[in-house]
Amino acid sequence: KEHQVQLDIAMQSGKPKEIAEKMVEGRMKKFTGEVSLTGQPFVMEPSKSVGQLLKEHNADVTGFIRFEVGEGIEKVETDFAAEVAAMSKQS
């Protein structure tokens, strides 16, 4: 589906179909590199991808855990006006 979306965008630019296909191919490689684990930059050494590091160390990925920034943090929602009213009743 993403391939078709990118192809439509490339064709709207007015380029010949062959060139549009090459553009889409490059965009799809970039897209899959960003969304796949082995295509992402390694955190400790961003100049290398996770896949390159795995090859260098003859290692395989057997599992992984995905963390999202801020995951597990719960923000307590409070009503400021009610909080002030409660404090004024205490004094």
Phi and psi restraints in degrees (range 20) as a CNS / XPLOR table:
assign (resid 1 and name C) (resid 2 and name N)
       (resid 2 and name CA) (resid 2 and name C) 1.0 -60.7 20.0 2
assign (resid 2 and name N) (resid 2 and name CA)
       (resid 2 and name C) (resid 3 and name N) 1.0 -36.8 20.0 2
assign (resid 2 and name C) (resid 3 and name N)
       (resid 3 and name CA) (resid 3 and name C) 1.0 -59.9 20.0 2
assign (resid 3 and name N) (resid 3 and name CA)
       (resid 3 and name C) (resid 4 and name N) 1.0 -45.1 20.0 2
assign (resid 3 and name C) (resid 4 and name N)
       (resid 4 and name CA) (resid 4 and name C) 1.0 -65.9 20.0 2
assign (resid 4 and name N) (resid 4 and name CA)
       (resid 4 and name C) (resid 5 and name N) 1.0 -39.4 20.0 2
assign (resid 4 and name C) (resid 5 and name N)
       (resid 5 and name CA) (resid 5 and name C) 1.0 -61.5 20.0 2
assign (resid 5 and name N) (resid 5 and name CA)
       (resid 5 and name C) (resid 6 and name N) 1.0 -46.8 20.0 2
assign (resid 5 and name C) (resid 6 and name N)
       (resid 6 and name CA) (resid 6 and name C) 1.0 -65.2 20.0 2
assign (resid 6 and name N) (resid 6 and name CA)
       (resid 6 and name C) (resid 7 and name N) 1.0 -36.7 20.0 2
assign (resid 6 and name C) (resid 7 and name N)
       (resid 7 and name CA) (resid 7 and name C) 1.0 -64.7 20.0 2
assign (resid 7 and name N) (resid 7 and name CA)
       (resid 7 and name C) (resid 8 and name N) 1.0 -42.2 20.0 2
assign (resid 7 and name C) (resid 8 and name N)
       (resid 8 and name CA) (resid 8 and name C) 1.0 -61.6 20.0 2
assign (resid 8 and name N) (resid 8 and name CA)
       (resid 8 and name C) (resid 9 and name N) 1.0 -42.4 20.0 2
assign (resid 8 and name C) (resid 9 and name N)
       (resid 9 and name CA) (resid 9 and name C) 1.0 -63.1 20.0 2
assign (resid 9 and name N) (resid 9 and name CA)
       (resid 9 and name C) (resid 10 and name N) 1.0 -44.5 20.0 2
assign (resid 9 and name C) (resid 10 and name N)
       (resid 10 and name CA) (resid 10 and name C) 1.0 -65.9 20.0 2
assign (resid 10 and name N) (resid 10 and name CA)
       (resid 10 and name C) (resid 11 and name N) 1.0 -37.9 20.0 2
assign (resid 10 and name C) (resid 11 and name N)
       (resid 11 and name CA) (resid 11 and name C) 1.0 -69.3 20.0 2
assign (resid 11 and name N) (resid 11 and name CA)
       (resid 11 and name C) (resid 12 and name N) 1.0 -29.5 20.0 2
assign (resid 11 and name C) (resid 12 and name N)
       (resid 12 and name CA) (resid 12 and name C) 1.0 -69.9 20.0 2
assign (resid 12 and name N) (resid 12 and name CA)
       (resid 12 and name C) (resid 13 and name N) 1.0 -19.1 20.0 2
assign (resid 12 and name C) (resid 13 and name N)
       (resid 13 and name CA) (resid 13 and name C) 1.0 -75.0 20.0 2
assign (resid 13 and name N) (resid 13 and name CA)
       (resid 13 and name C) (resid 14 and name N) 1.0 -10.0 20.0 2
assign (resid 13 and name C) (resid 14 and name N)
       (resid 14 and name CA) (resid 14 and name C) 1.0 86.2 20.0 2
assign (resid 14 and name N) (resid 14 and name CA)
       (resid 14 and name C) (resid 15 and name N) 1.0 10.4 20.0 2
assign (resid 14 and name C) (resid 15 and name N)
       (resid 15 and name CA) (resid 15 and name C) 1.0 -79.8 20.0 2
assign (resid 15 and name N) (resid 15 and name CA)
       (resid 15 and name C) (resid 16 and name N) 1.0 156.0 20.0 2
assign (resid 15 and name C) (resid 16 and name N)
       (resid 16 and name CA) (resid 16 and name C) 1.0 -61.9 20.0 2
assign (resid 16 and name N) (resid 16 and name CA)
       (resid 16 and name C) (resid 17 and name N) 1.0 154.8 20.0 2
assign (resid 16 and name C) (resid 17 and name N)
       (resid 17 and name CA) (resid 17 and name C) 1.0 -57.4 20.0 2
assign (resid 17 and name N) (resid 17 and name CA)
       (resid 17 and name C) (resid 18 and name N) 1.0 -39.3 20.0 2
assign (resid 17 and name C) (resid 18 and name N)
       (resid 18 and name CA) (resid 18 and name C) 1.0 -63.2 20.0 2
assign (resid 18 and name N) (resid 18 and name CA)
       (resid 18 and name C) (resid 19 and name N) 1.0 -43.3 20.0 2
assign (resid 18 and name C) (resid 19 and name N)
       (resid 19 and name CA) (resid 19 and name C) 1.0 -69.0 20.0 2
assign (resid 19 and name N) (resid 19 and name CA)
       (resid 19 and name C) (resid 20 and name N) 1.0 -38.8 20.0 2
assign (resid 19 and name C) (resid 20 and name N)
       (resid 20 and name CA) (resid 20 and name C) 1.0 -61.4 20.0 2
assign (resid 20 and name N) (resid 20 and name CA)
       (resid 20 and name C) (resid 21 and name N) 1.0 -39.9 20.0 2
assign (resid 20 and name C) (resid 21 and name N)
       (resid 21 and name CA) (resid 21 and name C) 1.0 -62.4 20.0 2
assign (resid 21 and name N) (resid 21 and name CA)
       (resid 21 and name C) (resid 22 and name N) 1.0 -41.9 20.0 2
assign (resid 21 and name C) (resid 22 and name N)
       (resid 22 and name CA) (resid 22 and name C) 1.0 -64.1 20.0 2
assign (resid 22 and name N) (resid 22 and name CA)
       (resid 22 and name C) (resid 23 and name N) 1.0 -40.4 20.0 2
assign (resid 22 and name C) (resid 23 and name N)
       (resid 23 and name CA) (resid 23 and name C) 1.0 -61.6 20.0 2
assign (resid 23 and name N) (resid 23 and name CA)
       (resid 23 and name C) (resid 24 and name N) 1.0 -44.2 20.0 2
assign (resid 23 and name C) (resid 24 and name N)
       (resid 24 and name CA) (resid 24 and name C) 1.0 -65.0 20.0 2
assign (resid 24 and name N) (resid 24 and name CA)
       (resid 24 and name C) (resid 25 and name N) 1.0 -40.3 20.0 2
assign (resid 24 and name C) (resid 25 and name N)
       (resid 25 and name CA) (resid 25 and name C) 1.0 -58.9 20.0 2
assign (resid 25 and name N) (resid 25 and name CA)
       (resid 25 and name C) (resid 26 and name N) 1.0 -45.1 20.0 2
assign (resid 25 and name C) (resid 26 and name N)
       (resid 26 and name CA) (resid 26 and name C) 1.0 -65.0 20.0 2
assign (resid 26 and name N) (resid 26 and name CA)
       (resid 26 and name C) (resid 27 and name N) 1.0 -41.7 20.0 2
assign (resid 26 and name C) (resid 27 and name N)
       (resid 27 and name CA) (resid 27 and name C) 1.0 -65.7 20.0 2
assign (resid 27 and name N) (resid 27 and name CA)
       (resid 27 and name C) (resid 28 and name N) 1.0 -37.9 20.0 2
assign (resid 27 and name C) (resid 28 and name N)
       (resid 28 and name CA) (resid 28 and name C) 1.0 -68.9 20.0 2
assign (resid 28 and name N) (resid 28 and name CA)
       (resid 28 and name C) (resid 29 and name N) 1.0 -37.3 20.0 2
assign (resid 28 and name C) (resid 29 and name N)
       (resid 29 and name CA) (resid 29 and name C) 1.0 -62.2 20.0 2
assign (resid 29 and name N) (resid 29 and name CA)
       (resid 29 and name C) (resid 30 and name N) 1.0 -43.0 20.0 2
assign (resid 29 and name C) (resid 30 and name N)
       (resid 30 and name CA) (resid 30 and name C) 1.0 -64.2 20.0 2
assign (resid 30 and name N) (resid 30 and name CA)
       (resid 30 and name C) (resid 31 and name N) 1.0 -44.5 20.0 2
assign (resid 30 and name C) (resid 31 and name N)
       (resid 31 and name CA) (resid 31 and name C) 1.0 -61.1 20.0 2
assign (resid 31 and name N) (resid 31 and name CA)
       (resid 31 and name C) (resid 32 and name N) 1.0 -49.4 20.0 2
assign (resid 31 and name C) (resid 32 and name N)
       (resid 32 and name CA) (resid 32 and name C) 1.0 -67.6 20.0 2
assign (resid 32 and name N) (resid 32 and name CA)
       (resid 32 and name C) (resid 33 and name N) 1.0 -31.0 20.0 2
assign (resid 32 and name C) (resid 33 and name N)
       (resid 33 and name CA) (resid 33 and name C) 1.0 -65.4 20.0 2
assign (resid 33 and name N) (resid 33 and name CA)
       (resid 33 and name C) (resid 34 and name N) 1.0 -34.9 20.0 2
assign (resid 33 and name C) (resid 34 and name N)
       (resid 34 and name CA) (resid 34 and name C) 1.0 -76.1 20.0 2
assign (resid 34 and name N) (resid 34 and name CA)
       (resid 34 and name C) (resid 35 and name N) 1.0 -32.8 20.0 2
assign (resid 34 and name C) (resid 35 and name N)
       (resid 35 and name CA) (resid 35 and name C) 1.0 -96.8 20.0 2
assign (resid 35 and name N) (resid 35 and name CA)
       (resid 35 and name C) (resid 36 and name N) 1.0 -13.5 20.0 2
assign (resid 35 and name C) (resid 36 and name N)
       (resid 36 and name CA) (resid 36 and name C) 1.0 -97.6 20.0 2
assign (resid 36 and name N) (resid 36 and name CA)
       (resid 36 and name C) (resid 37 and name N) 1.0 147.4 20.0 2
assign (resid 36 and name C) (resid 37 and name N)
       (resid 37 and name CA) (resid 37 and name C) 1.0 -60.0 20.0 2
assign (resid 37 and name N) (resid 37 and name CA)
       (resid 37 and name C) (resid 38 and name N) 1.0 -46.0 20.0 2
assign (resid 37 and name C) (resid 38 and name N)
       (resid 38 and name CA) (resid 38 and name C) 1.0 -72.0 20.0 2
assign (resid 38 and name N) (resid 38 and name CA)
       (resid 38 and name C) (resid 39 and name N) 1.0 -17.3 20.0 2
assign (resid 38 and name C) (resid 39 and name N)
       (resid 39 and name CA) (resid 39 and name C) 1.0 -91.1 20.0 2
assign (resid 39 and name N) (resid 39 and name CA)
       (resid 39 and name C) (resid 40 and name N) 1.0 -11.9 20.0 2
assign (resid 39 and name C) (resid 40 and name N)
       (resid 40 and name CA) (resid 40 and name C) 1.0 -77.9 20.0 2
assign (resid 40 and name N) (resid 40 and name CA)
       (resid 40 and name C) (resid 41 and name N) 1.0 151.7 20.0 2
assign (resid 40 and name C) (resid 41 and name N)
       (resid 41 and name CA) (resid 41 and name C) 1.0 -65.4 20.0 2
assign (resid 41 and name N) (resid 41 and name CA)
       (resid 41 and name C) (resid 42 and name N) 1.0 142.6 20.0 2
assign (resid 41 and name C) (resid 42 and name N)
       (resid 42 and name CA) (resid 42 and name C) 1.0 -73.0 20.0 2
assign (resid 42 and name N) (resid 42 and name CA)
       (resid 42 and name C) (resid 43 and name N) 1.0 133.7 20.0 2
assign (resid 42 and name C) (resid 43 and name N)
       (resid 43 and name CA) (resid 43 and name C) 1.0 -59.5 20.0 2
assign (resid 43 and name N) (resid 43 and name CA)
       (resid 43 and name C) (resid 44 and name N) 1.0 -42.9 20.0 2
assign (resid 43 and name C) (resid 44 and name N)
       (resid 44 and name CA) (resid 44 and name C) 1.0 -77.3 20.0 2
assign (resid 44 and name N) (resid 44 and name CA)
       (resid 44 and name C) (resid 45 and name N) 1.0 -22.9 20.0 2
assign (resid 44 and name C) (resid 45 and name N)
       (resid 45 and name CA) (resid 45 and name C) 1.0 -146.3 20.0 2
assign (resid 45 and name N) (resid 45 and name CA)
       (resid 45 and name C) (resid 46 and name N) 1.0 83.3 20.0 2
assign (resid 45 and name C) (resid 46 and name N)
       (resid 46 and name CA) (resid 46 and name C) 1.0 -61.0 20.0 2
assign (resid 46 and name N) (resid 46 and name CA)
       (resid 46 and name C) (resid 47 and name N) 1.0 -15.2 20.0 2
assign (resid 46 and name C) (resid 47 and name N)
       (resid 47 and name CA) (resid 47 and name C) 1.0 -72.6 20.0 2
assign (resid 47 and name N) (resid 47 and name CA)
       (resid 47 and name C) (resid 48 and name N) 1.0 -14.5 20.0 2
assign (resid 47 and name C) (resid 48 and name N)
       (resid 48 and name CA) (resid 48 and name C) 1.0 -115.1 20.0 2
assign (resid 48 and name N) (resid 48 and name CA)
       (resid 48 and name C) (resid 49 and name N) 1.0 147.7 20.0 2
assign (resid 48 and name C) (resid 49 and name N)
       (resid 49 and name CA) (resid 49 and name C) 1.0 -86.7 20.0 2
assign (resid 49 and name N) (resid 49 and name CA)
       (resid 49 and name C) (resid 50 and name N) 1.0 164.5 20.0 2
assign (resid 49 and name C) (resid 50 and name N)
       (resid 50 and name CA) (resid 50 and name C) 1.0 -60.8 20.0 2
assign (resid 50 and name N) (resid 50 and name CA)
       (resid 50 and name C) (resid 51 and name N) 1.0 -39.5 20.0 2
assign (resid 50 and name C) (resid 51 and name N)
       (resid 51 and name CA) (resid 51 and name C) 1.0 -62.2 20.0 2
assign (resid 51 and name N) (resid 51 and name CA)
       (resid 51 and name C) (resid 52 and name N) 1.0 -42.1 20.0 2
assign (resid 51 and name C) (resid 52 and name N)
       (resid 52 and name CA) (resid 52 and name C) 1.0 -62.9 20.0 2
assign (resid 52 and name N) (resid 52 and name CA)
       (resid 52 and name C) (resid 53 and name N) 1.0 -43.0 20.0 2
assign (resid 52 and name C) (resid 53 and name N)
       (resid 53 and name CA) (resid 53 and name C) 1.0 -64.1 20.0 2
assign (resid 53 and name N) (resid 53 and name CA)
       (resid 53 and name C) (resid 54 and name N) 1.0 -40.1 20.0 2
assign (resid 53 and name C) (resid 54 and name N)
       (resid 54 and name CA) (resid 54 and name C) 1.0 -61.9 20.0 2
assign (resid 54 and name N) (resid 54 and name CA)
       (resid 54 and name C) (resid 55 and name N) 1.0 -42.8 20.0 2
assign (resid 54 and name C) (resid 55 and name N)
       (resid 55 and name CA) (resid 55 and name C) 1.0 -63.5 20.0 2
assign (resid 55 and name N) (resid 55 and name CA)
       (resid 55 and name C) (resid 56 and name N) 1.0 -43.0 20.0 2
assign (resid 55 and name C) (resid 56 and name N)
       (resid 56 and name CA) (resid 56 and name C) 1.0 -60.0 20.0 2
assign (resid 56 and name N) (resid 56 and name CA)
       (resid 56 and name C) (resid 57 and name N) 1.0 -34.6 20.0 2
assign (resid 56 and name C) (resid 57 and name N)
       (resid 57 and name CA) (resid 57 and name C) 1.0 -103.8 20.0 2
assign (resid 57 and name N) (resid 57 and name CA)
       (resid 57 and name C) (resid 58 and name N) 1.0 12.2 20.0 2
assign (resid 57 and name C) (resid 58 and name N)
       (resid 58 and name CA) (resid 58 and name C) 1.0 46.9 20.0 2
assign (resid 58 and name N) (resid 58 and name CA)
       (resid 58 and name C) (resid 59 and name N) 1.0 49.2 20.0 2
assign (resid 58 and name C) (resid 59 and name N)
       (resid 59 and name CA) (resid 59 and name C) 1.0 -115.4 20.0 2
assign (resid 59 and name N) (resid 59 and name CA)
       (resid 59 and name C) (resid 60 and name N) 1.0 161.2 20.0 2
assign (resid 59 and name C) (resid 60 and name N)
       (resid 60 and name CA) (resid 60 and name C) 1.0 -126.0 20.0 2
assign (resid 60 and name N) (resid 60 and name CA)
       (resid 60 and name C) (resid 61 and name N) 1.0 150.7 20.0 2
assign (resid 60 and name C) (resid 61 and name N)
       (resid 61 and name CA) (resid 61 and name C) 1.0 -87.1 20.0 2
assign (resid 61 and name N) (resid 61 and name CA)
       (resid 61 and name C) (resid 62 and name N) 1.0 121.6 20.0 2
assign (resid 61 and name C) (resid 62 and name N)
       (resid 62 and name CA) (resid 62 and name C) 1.0 -103.5 20.0 2
assign (resid 62 and name N) (resid 62 and name CA)
       (resid 62 and name C) (resid 63 and name N) 1.0 -13.5 20.0 2
assign (resid 62 and name C) (resid 63 and name N)
       (resid 63 and name CA) (resid 63 and name C) 1.0 177.5 20.0 2
assign (resid 63 and name N) (resid 63 and name CA)
       (resid 63 and name C) (resid 64 and name N) 1.0 162.3 20.0 2
assign (resid 63 and name C) (resid 64 and name N)
       (resid 64 and name CA) (resid 64 and name C) 1.0 -156.0 20.0 2
assign (resid 64 and name N) (resid 64 and name CA)
       (resid 64 and name C) (resid 65 and name N) 1.0 160.0 20.0 2
assign (resid 64 and name C) (resid 65 and name N)
       (resid 65 and name CA) (resid 65 and name C) 1.0 -121.3 20.0 2
assign (resid 65 and name N) (resid 65 and name CA)
       (resid 65 and name C) (resid 66 and name N) 1.0 132.4 20.0 2
assign (resid 65 and name C) (resid 66 and name N)
       (resid 66 and name CA) (resid 66 and name C) 1.0 -99.1 20.0 2
assign (resid 66 and name N) (resid 66 and name CA)
       (resid 66 and name C) (resid 67 and name N) 1.0 124.0 20.0 2
assign (resid 66 and name C) (resid 67 and name N)
       (resid 67 and name CA) (resid 67 and name C) 1.0 -110.2 20.0 2
assign (resid 67 and name N) (resid 67 and name CA)
       (resid 67 and name C) (resid 68 and name N) 1.0 142.5 20.0 2
assign (resid 67 and name C) (resid 68 and name N)
       (resid 68 and name CA) (resid 68 and name C) 1.0 -108.5 20.0 2
assign (resid 68 and name N) (resid 68 and name CA)
       (resid 68 and name C) (resid 69 and name N) 1.0 144.0 20.0 2
assign (resid 68 and name C) (resid 69 and name N)
       (resid 69 and name CA) (resid 69 and name C) 1.0 -57.7 20.0 2
assign (resid 69 and name N) (resid 69 and name CA)
       (resid 69 and name C) (resid 70 and name N) 1.0 127.3 20.0 2
assign (resid 69 and name C) (resid 70 and name N)
       (resid 70 and name CA) (resid 70 and name C) 1.0 82.9 20.0 2
assign (resid 70 and name N) (resid 70 and name CA)
       (resid 70 and name C) (resid 71 and name N) 1.0 3.6 20.0 2
assign (resid 70 and name C) (resid 71 and name N)
       (resid 71 and name CA) (resid 71 and name C) 1.0 -64.1 20.0 2
assign (resid 71 and name N) (resid 71 and name CA)
       (resid 71 and name C) (resid 72 and name N) 1.0 132.9 20.0 2
assign (resid 71 and name C) (resid 72 and name N)
       (resid 72 and name CA) (resid 72 and name C) 1.0 91.5 20.0 2
assign (resid 72 and name N) (resid 72 and name CA)
       (resid 72 and name C) (resid 73 and name N) 1.0 -9.2 20.0 2
assign (resid 72 and name C) (resid 73 and name N)
       (resid 73 and name CA) (resid 73 and name C) 1.0 -89.7 20.0 2
assign (resid 73 and name N) (resid 73 and name CA)
       (resid 73 and name C) (resid 74 and name N) 1.0 124.1 20.0 2
assign (resid 73 and name C) (resid 74 and name N)
       (resid 74 and name CA) (resid 74 and name C) 1.0 -112.5 20.0 2
assign (resid 74 and name N) (resid 74 and name CA)
       (resid 74 and name C) (resid 75 and name N) 1.0 123.5 20.0 2
assign (resid 74 and name C) (resid 75 and name N)
       (resid 75 and name CA) (resid 75 and name C) 1.0 -91.2 20.0 2
assign (resid 75 and name N) (resid 75 and name CA)
       (resid 75 and name C) (resid 76 and name N) 1.0 127.2 20.0 2
assign (resid 75 and name C) (resid 76 and name N)
       (resid 76 and name CA) (resid 76 and name C) 1.0 -80.6 20.0 2
assign (resid 76 and name N) (resid 76 and name CA)
       (resid 76 and name C) (resid 77 and name N) 1.0 122.4 20.0 2
assign (resid 76 and name C) (resid 77 and name N)
       (resid 77 and name CA) (resid 77 and name C) 1.0 -88.2 20.0 2
assign (resid 77 and name N) (resid 77 and name CA)
       (resid 77 and name C) (resid 78 and name N) 1.0 121.2 20.0 2
assign (resid 77 and name C) (resid 78 and name N)
       (resid 78 and name CA) (resid 78 and name C) 1.0 -125.2 20.0 2
assign (resid 78 and name N) (resid 78 and name CA)
       (resid 78 and name C) (resid 79 and name N) 1.0 151.7 20.0 2
assign (resid 78 and name C) (resid 79 and name N)
       (resid 79 and name CA) (resid 79 and name C) 1.0 -92.7 20.0 2
assign (resid 79 and name N) (resid 79 and name CA)
       (resid 79 and name C) (resid 80 and name N) 1.0 112.1 20.0 2
assign (resid 79 and name C) (resid 80 and name N)
       (resid 80 and name CA) (resid 80 and name C) 1.0 -60.3 20.0 2
assign (resid 80 and name N) (resid 80 and name CA)
       (resid 80 and name C) (resid 81 and name N) 1.0 -42.3 20.0 2
assign (resid 80 and name C) (resid 81 and name N)
       (resid 81 and name CA) (resid 81 and name C) 1.0 -63.3 20.0 2
assign (resid 81 and name N) (resid 81 and name CA)
       (resid 81 and name C) (resid 82 and name N) 1.0 -42.1 20.0 2
assign (resid 81 and name C) (resid 82 and name N)
       (resid 82 and name CA) (resid 82 and name C) 1.0 -66.4 20.0 2
assign (resid 82 and name N) (resid 82 and name CA)
       (resid 82 and name C) (resid 83 and name N) 1.0 -37.0 20.0 2
assign (resid 82 and name C) (resid 83 and name N)
       (resid 83 and name CA) (resid 83 and name C) 1.0 -64.2 20.0 2
assign (resid 83 and name N) (resid 83 and name CA)
       (resid 83 and name C) (resid 84 and name N) 1.0 -43.9 20.0 2
assign (resid 83 and name C) (resid 84 and name N)
       (resid 84 and name CA) (resid 84 and name C) 1.0 -65.3 20.0 2
assign (resid 84 and name N) (resid 84 and name CA)
       (resid 84 and name C) (resid 85 and name N) 1.0 -41.9 20.0 2
assign (resid 84 and name C) (resid 85 and name N)
       (resid 85 and name CA) (resid 85 and name C) 1.0 -62.6 20.0 2
assign (resid 85 and name N) (resid 85 and name CA)
       (resid 85 and name C) (resid 86 and name N) 1.0 -40.9 20.0 2
assign (resid 85 and name C) (resid 86 and name N)
       (resid 86 and name CA) (resid 86 and name C) 1.0 -65.2 20.0 2
assign (resid 86 and name N) (resid 86 and name CA)
       (resid 86 and name C) (resid 87 and name N) 1.0 -38.8 20.0 2
assign (resid 86 and name C) (resid 87 and name N)
       (resid 87 and name CA) (resid 87 and name C) 1.0 -69.3 20.0 2
assign (resid 87 and name N) (resid 87 and name CA)
       (resid 87 and name C) (resid 88 and name N) 1.0 -35.6 20.0 2
assign (resid 87 and name C) (resid 88 and name N)
       (resid 88 and name CA) (resid 88 and name C) 1.0 -71.6 20.0 2
assign (resid 88 and name N) (resid 88 and name CA)
       (resid 88 and name C) (resid 89 and name N) 1.0 -29.1 20.0 2
assign (resid 88 and name C) (resid 89 and name N)
       (resid 89 and name CA) (resid 89 and name C) 1.0 -71.1 20.0 2
assign (resid 89 and name N) (resid 89 and name CA)
       (resid 89 and name C) (resid 90 and name N) 1.0 -31.0 20.0 2
assign (resid 89 and name C) (resid 90 and name N)
       (resid 90 and name CA) (resid 90 and name C) 1.0 -69.6 20.0 2
assign (resid 90 and name N) (resid 90 and name CA)
       (resid 90 and name C) (resid 91 and name N) 1.0 -31.2 20.0 2
